[in-house]
């Protein structure tokens, strides 16, 4: 397994994001349309792609939310690779990269229909916090926060 730093033009990242979007649409149906506008990744230089035997199977990225805060986005593991601990490695690598760039905290949003994601982030040290930014008033959102070392 290897994790590669890339940008949002990486074709493997783009392919994995299409899989993520399909998964979210399967889970949430019409409700997902409310969230799609917040999941657009425009030119992002802080993207990770995870490979197993040179096959892209996971990804994630972050974007700046403020002077000392990043938002983790688009964390995804292909269904056939789930349960192997790769998502935790991607989260840790995103946090490491953000820390290298002197960010002090990370935020993220996930949905109530993704208990495995909530469990992952809790295991990674994130705590539930008030909904922020575009997620304020969105009942399906679970927002989480972690201070970075």
C-alpha positions in Angstrom: 0.0 0.0 0.0 1.3 3.5 -0.8 -0.2 6.9 -0.4 0.7 9.6 -3.0 0.3 13.3 -2.6 -1.3 14.8 -5.7 -3.7 17.5 -6.8 -7.3 17.4 -7.9 -6.5 16.9 -11.5 -5.1 13.4 -10.7 -7.2 11.0 -12.9 -7.3 8.3 -10.1 -8.6 10.9 -7.6 -11.3 11.9 -10.1 -12.3 8.3 -10.7 -12.5 7.6 -6.9 -14.6 10.7 -6.4 -17.1 9.4 -9.0 -17.3 6.2 -7.0 -17.8 8.2 -3.8 -20.6 10.3 -5.3 -22.3 7.1 -6.5 -22.1 5.7 -3.0 -23.5 8.8 -1.4 -26.4 8.9 -3.9 -27.2 5.3 -3.1 -27.2 6.1 0.6 -29.1 9.3 0.6 -31.1 9.5 -2.6 -32.6 12.9 -3.3 -31.3 14.3 -0.1 -27.8 14.1 -1.4 -28.5 16.9 -3.9 -28.5 19.4 -1.0 -24.9 18.3 -0.2 -23.5 18.0 -3.7 -22.8 21.7 -3.9 -20.5 21.5 -0.9 -18.5 18.6 -2.3 -17.2 20.2 -5.4 -13.4 20.1 -5.4 -12.0 23.0 -7.4 -8.3 23.1 -8.1 -7.0 21.6 -4.9 -3.3 21.0 -4.3 -3.7 18.9 -1.2 -5.1 15.6 -2.4 -4.1 12.1 -1.4 -4.6 8.9 -3.5 -4.0 5.5 -1.9 -2.9 2.5 -4.0 -2.8 -1.2 -3.2 -0.8 -3.1 -5.8 -0.8 0.0 -8.0 -4.6 0.0 -8.1 -6.2 3.3 -6.8 -8.5 2.3 -3.9 -8.8 5.4 -1.7 -8.5 9.1 -1.5 -9.0 12.3 0.6 -8.1 15.9 0.5 -8.3 19.1 2.6 -9.0 22.7 1.9 -8.3 25.8 4.0 -11.2 27.1 6.1 -9.3 29.9 7.8 -5.9 30.9 8.9 -5.3 27.9 11.1 -8.1 25.4 10.1 -8.5 22.9 7.3 -11.6 21.0 6.3 -11.1 17.3 5.4 -13.1 16.4 2.3 -13.8 13.5 0.0 -12.4 10.7 2.1 -13.3 7.4 0.4 -12.2 3.8 0.3 -13.4 1.5 -2.5 -15.9 -1.1 -1.1 -13.6 -4.1 -1.8 -10.9 -2.5 0.4 -13.0 -1.4 3.3 -12.1 -2.8 6.8 -8.4 -2.9 6.2 -7.5 0.3 8.1 -6.7 2.3 4.9 -9.2 5.1 5.8 -7.4 5.7 9.1 -4.1 5.9 7.3 -5.5 8.5 4.8 -6.9 10.6 7.7 -3.5 10.5 9.5 -1.6 11.5 6.4 -4.0 14.4 5.7 -3.5 15.6 9.3 0.3 15.2 8.9 0.3 17.2 5.7 -2.0 19.9 7.3 0.4 20.1 10.3 3.4 20.5 8.0 1.6 23.5 6.5 1.1 24.9 10.1 -2.6 24.4 10.4 -3.8 23.8 14.0 -7.1 22.1 13.6 -9.1 20.0 11.2 -12.9 20.0 10.7 -15.1 17.7 8.7 -18.7 16.9 7.9 -20.2 13.5 7.4 -23.8 12.2 7.4 -25.9 10.4 9.9 -26.3 7.7 7.3 -22.6 6.9 7.5 -22.1 5.3 10.9 -18.8 3.7 9.8 -17.4 7.2 8.9 -18.5 8.6 12.3 -16.9 5.6 14.0 -13.7 6.1 12.0 -13.4 9.8 12.8 -14.1 9.2 16.5 -11.3 6.6 16.5 -9.0 9.1 14.9 -9.7 11.6 17.8 -12.4 13.8 16.3 -15.3 15.0 18.5 -18.7 16.1 17.4 -19.1 19.9 17.3 -21.8 22.3 16.2 -22.5 22.3 12.5 -20.4 24.9 10.7 -20.6 27.0 7.6 -22.9 25.5 4.9 -24.0 22.7 7.3 -25.7 24.9 9.9 -29.3 23.9 10.0 -28.7 20.7 8.0 -30.2 17.9 10.3 -28.5 15.1 8.5 -25.0 16.5 9.0 -22.6 15.5 11.7 -19.7 17.9 12.0 -16.5 17.0 13.9 -13.3 18.7 15.0 -9.8 17.8 16.0 -6.8 19.8 17.2 -3.7 18.9 15.3 -0.4 18.2 17.0 
